[in-house]
Amino acid sequence: MAAGAQFVDRVILHVAAGNGGHGCASVHREKFKPLGGPDGGNGGRGGDVILQVDTGTASLLDYHRRPHRKAGNGRPGQGSHRNGADGEDVVLPVPDGTVVLDSHGNVLADLVGEGTRFVVAQGGRGGLGNAALASTKRKAPGFALLGEPGEEREIVLELKSVADVALVGFPSAGKSSLIAALSAARPKIADYPFTTLTPNLGVVAAGDVTFTVADVPGLIEGASEGRGLGLEFLRHIERSSTIVHVLDCATPEPGRDPVSDFEVIEKELRAYDEALGGDRPLSGRPRLVVLNKIDVPDGREIAELVRPEFQARGLRVFEVSAASHEGLRELSFAMAEMVAAYRAALPPPEPTRLVIRPEPVGGGADFTVRPMGDNTYLITGDKPRRWLRQTDFNNDEAVGYLADRLARLGVEEALAEAGAEPGATVMIGDEDDAVVFDWEPEILAGGGEGLGPRGTDRRLEGR
């Protein structure tokens, strides 16, 4: 959502990591050494797309204007064992409290704290050069592996402000004025509805406790049904530990009073909880009631009249004036007390640890064979899919190398066990974008028996 093209708290971002560079197929040559052995270098890794919390970034406006971001590609390898340079990473600064979701709405990361990073798209691996592919059976490979494409994805960024105390209330109840009086924040203030179109944040110090306060713009009756600004801004107080009702004791609107305003806002908070379905509902958090504008004629009288009503509900009530600062000291210390109690109840933070989980050896199949009918079989799995991307199908030796890799993985035996007959159609990869082979079990694979002149494979001759 954008307000005046200045504040954006939700964007759809298209990110593309860099592609890996291709490996190089080269043979060392110098005078009197026409064939000095393979010396092709590896391709460079593609750059990552990284999100990083920057407390100096206030909104997601830049990504609203430029929603496509791409990292650099890896450079190809070269002869004389020269590896290609890695692609440049793209680091995207996001505000503190940014939530990252995939296109289906699943949360990928919740970024809180200066410097917190999340790799949202990984760069493709660089292809191996023929020097790295040389073996006792294949001493001078006439091919290299291709670099893998970088990850591409569409993500949603949502900003949820990191505030300890949330101010809720009708437009023009004085929430922005209260933040300005309690802190050094200077929000836009005027006496008409929807003055505030962006959440305001202020830092308040009371005794030894320092905490942040945020307000919610445009919360009115029917907001849950789309009236006014709706409930969009309520995400900015989801992290708050304390909710403060700011009630206008000097409203000129007929049919409104502090008690009815309180009940309307409570109803809208419950509607938001029902829509969100989270484990920390807003309607269940500690509350304070602020009766504002007691400096206005009749304001103090109305505040004294309704105060017993809120106290009877077990709520702490403060009569204040944001204009004259009356009652603000008591209010700030009461908010600090509730924030301190919440922080004390939190479990101690665990130290950050880097957990390395190696892939299990022999812990499960690296591929699956699925019969598709009519002597047709689909092979899926990360390894076969990745090996396909690395193969140059214009080079017979590279295709033969792929066949050997698949055979060593156990694909040949799995096809036979699945009932495949000679001449079976074998598809590898995703069903709608698979590479198709004809399976001929009499052609040996797996041991490099088809080696011929560089760039060729005897098993593929005449095919």
N, C-alpha and C positions, 0 to 999 in steps of 0.2 A: 504494500500500500504506500502511496506517495501523498505527501501533503505539501502543496506549493512547490513541488519539484525540489524540496529541500530535505525531506526525511523519507526514507524507505526502510521498512522493517521486514519485507518479504520479497524475495526475488527468485526467479528460475534462472539457473546458471548452467551453461553448456561448457564442459571442460574436456580438453583433449590433451593427453600426455604425448610426449614426443616418441617418434618411432625409433627403434634401434637401428644403428648403421649396419650395412651388409658387411660380411666378412670378405676378405680378398683372396682370390686364387692366383698365386704368383709363384714363379720358380726362380730361385737365385741364379743370376747369370753374371759371369765376369770372364775376362780373357783366360783362355785355357781351361775354363770350368763352365762349359755350356749348360750343364744341368747340375746345379749345385744343391738341389733339394728345395722343398717348398719353403717359402718365406712370407706367405700372405698373413697380414695382421688381422686382428679381430675388429669388428665394428664397435663403435661406442654406444653406451646405454642412452636411451631416450630420456629426456628430462621429465621430472614429476611435476604435477600440479599440487601445491601445498597450501592449505588454509592455515593462517597463523593469527592468533589474537593480538591485536594492537589496541591498547586502551586509548590511543589518540584518534582512532577511527570511531565516528559517532553513529554512522548509519551505513546502509547497503546501497546508497545512491549510485556509487560508481559502477556497480554490477547491474543496476537497473539500466544505466545508459549504455554499458558495454557488456552484454550478457554472454559473449563468447570469448574464452581464454584458452590459449594453447601454449604448451611448453616446446622447447627446442628439440629438434631431431638429433640423434647421434650421427657422427660422421662415419663414413665407411673406412674400413681398414685399408692399408696400402702395403706394397711390397717392402722388402727389407725389414720385416717383423714390426712394422709401424702400425700400432693400434689407432683406431679412430677416436677422436675426442668425444666425450660424453656431451649430450645435449644439456642446455641450460635449464635448470628448474625454474618454475614460475611460482613465486610466493605471493599469495593474495592476502592482504591484511583484512581482518574482519573484526567487528566490535566484540567486546567482552560479553559473553552470554549468547553467542550465535549457535543455533541448533542446525545441524546438517541432516537433511532427509533425502532419501532416494525418490525416484519418480512415483513410487507406490505409497509414499508416506511413512516408510520405515526410518527410524532414527539411526543414522550412521555415527554421529558424534555430537557431543554437547560440549562446546568449547568455552571454558571458563578459566580465567587466569591469564595474566600477561605472558606472552610467549608460547602458550599452548599451541601445538601443531597437529595437523591431521593431513595425511597424504590422501587426497580425494581421488587422484588418478595416477596410476603408476606408469612410468615410462617403459617402453619395450626393451627387452634385452638385445644387446648387439649380437650379430651372427659371428660364429667362429670362422677364422681364416683357415686356409688349408694347412698352415703350419701346425695349428692346434689339432687338426683332424688326422694327421699322419699317424700311422701305426705300423706294426711289423708286417701286416698283410697289405696295408695300403700306404706304401712309403712316400708316394708323391701324388696326393689327391689332386684331381683336375677340377675341383669344385670347392665352393665355400658355402657356408650356411647364410641364409638371408636374415636380416634383422627382423625382430618381431614388432608388430604394430603396437603403439601405445594405447592405453585404455581410454575409451571415450565414454562419457556418461552425462546424463542430465540430472542435476541435483536441485534441491530447494534449500535456500538459506532463510531461516527465520530468526529474527532478533528478539530475545527475551532479556530485558534489562536486568542487571544484577543489582537489586535494591533490597534493603532490609525491611523498610516500612513502605506500605502502599497507601496512598491517599485516594479514597473513592468518594464520589458525590456528584450532584447535579452540576451541569455547566454553570459557571458564575457563582459557585458556592464559596469560592475563595481559595481553592487548592493551590493555584499558581502563586497567589499572594502569600500564602502560608509558607511555601517552599522558599520564596524570596526573603521572607522575614526570618526564617530559621537558618538559612544558609547563605552562601555567597552567590547562588544561582540567580540569574536575572531573566526569567521567562517573560514572554509577551503577555501583558495583562490588559484587559479591557472589560467593560461592563456590557457584554452581549454574549449570547450562546455560542459555543464552539469557538471561543477565542483561542483555546489551546488545541492545536491539531497534531501535536507531537508530544510524546511523553516527556515530562521535565524531570531532571534528576538533580538532587542537591545533596551535599555532604554536610552532616550536622555533628557537632561535638558537644557532648553533655558529660561533664566530669571526665572520667577516664575512658568513656565509651565514644567511639566515632562510628557513625553509621550513615547509610545513604537512604534518601527518601525519594519516591517517585510518585507521580500522579497519573490518573487514568483519564484521558480526555473523552468527552462526548458520551458519558454513561447516563442514559435517560430511560424512562419507562418504555418498554417495547424494543430495547436495543437488541435483545436476543432474537427478535423477529425481523431485524434489519432496519429499525428506525434510527434516525440520526447517523452516527458513525458506527453503529452496530457494536459488536463485542470484540472487534479486532484488537484493540489496544490492551485488552485484559491479559494477553500473553506476557505483557511486560511486568506484571506483578505476580506471576506464577512462582517466582523464586522468593518472594517476600515472606518473612516470618510473621509480620504483624500487619493488620489492616486497620486503618484509621478512617472512620466516617467523618467527613467534613460537611456539616449541616448549616445551611444558610438560615440565620434567625432574622433576616431582614428582607426576605424575598417579597417583591410586590405582586407576584403572580397569585391570582385567586385559586383556592382549592389546594394550595400547597402549604405545608408546615413541616418542621423538622422531623416529627414522628412519621408522617406519611412518606417523606423523602427517604428516610432510613429504611422503611419497609419495602419501598420500590427497589432501592439499590440491593437490598438483601435478596429479593426475588430474582434480580438479574444475575447476581453472583451464583445463586443456585442453578439457574438455567445454564450458565457457563459450565458449571461443574458437571451437569448432566450431559452436555454436549461433548465435554472433554473426556470424562470418565477416568481421571487420573487418581493416583493413590494419595495425593495431598490436596483435597478439595479446598477451595478458597473459603467456602462457607464454614469450615471447621477451624479456622485459624483465630488466634487471640485478637481481640478487638478493643479499640478505644473509640469514644465518641467525642467529637469536637464541635461545640456550639459556637459558630463563628459570627463575627460582625456585632459583638455586643457594644461596640462604640456607636452604632447607628441608633437613632431614636426608636424606641420600642424593642430593639434587639435584645437588650439585657433583660427586659421584662419577659419576653417570650422564652429566653433561655432559662430563666428561673422557673417558668411555668412548666416546661417540658422536662427539666432535669430529673425530677422524681420518677417520671415514666421510664427513663432509661436505667436509672439506678435500680428500679424494681426488677429489671431484666438481668441484673447482675453485671452491668457494664460500668466501667469507669468513665466519668464525664468531666470534660474540661471546658470552661467558658473562656473564650479567647477573642482577641482582636488582632488580626494580621496587620491592620493599619496602625494601631497604637502600640502593638507588641504586648498588650496586657495578657497575662496568663501563659505566655510562650515558654518561659523558663520552666514552669511546672510541667507543661506538656512535653518539652524536649527531654526532661529527666525521666518522665514516665515511659516514653518511647524507648529511651536508652535502657531502662530497667528490663523491659520486655525483650529487647534484642539481646541483651546480655544473658538473660535466662535461657533464651533459645540457643544461643551459641554454647552455653555451658552444658546443655543437654545433648549436644552433638557428640558422636563418637570421635575419639582422637583420630586425626588424619593419618592414614598409612603412608609410609615413605614410598616414593616413586621407585618402582623396580622395573628393569627391563627383563621381560620373561621371554626366553628363547625356547621354542617348542620344535625340536627337529621332527622332520617327517618320519613316521614309523617305517622301519625296514621290514618289508614283507607283511605289513599290517593290513593288506587288502588289495583288491584288484586295481590296477592302474587304468583299466578300460573295461568296457562291457560290449558284448556282442548281442545284438537284438535281431532276430529273424523278422523280415518284412514281407515274407511270402514270395512265391515264384522264384526260389533260389536266389533271393536277394537278402543281404545282411547289412545292418548299420552298426558301425563301430564308433563308440563315443568314449571320451575320456580326455583329461587334460594333456597327458603326454602325447597321444596320437594327434590331437588338435594342434598342439604347439609344434610338433615335428613337421606337420604339413605346412605351417606358416614359414618354417625355416627352409623349405625345400625349393630349389630352382628347378621347375619342371621342364625347362628347356635344356637341361643338362642330364643326359642319361645316367652318368655316374652318380649324380646327386639323387636321382630317383632310385637307383639301385641301393644306395646307402640308406635311403628311407626304408626300402623293403627289408634290408638287413636289420635295421633297428626295430621294426615292427615284429620281425620274426623272433629276435632275442627277447622281446617283451612277452611273447607267447601268443601272438595273434593267430599264427598259422594253426597251432594246436586247438585254440579256442574255436576257430571256424570249423575245423574237422569235427570237434565234439558237438557243435551246434547243428551238424548235419549238412554242411555246405558240400556241394558237389563240384567237380571241375567245371570251370567256366562260370562259376557263381559271380553275380554282380555284388561287389563290396563297396559300400559307401562309408567314407571316414569323415567325421565332423558332424556339424549340425545337419539335420534332415533336409532343411530347405536350402542349404548351401554347402553340400558335401562334395568331396573329390571322389570320383568313381573309378574303380579298378576292376579288371577281370581277374578272378582268382584262378591260378593254374598251379596246383600243388606239386606237379612234377618238376617245376622250376625251383631249384634249390635257393634258399635264402637263409641269411643269418650268419654265414661264415666268410663272406667276401669272395665266394667262388666265381663271381661273374666279372672279376677285374679284367680290364683290357687296357687299350691305350687311354691316356688321360682324357677325361670327359666322356668316356663311353662305358658301356656295360654289355657284355656278350649276351646276357639273358634278355636284353631288350632289342637285339638285332632283328630287323625285319618286322618290328611291331609298330 
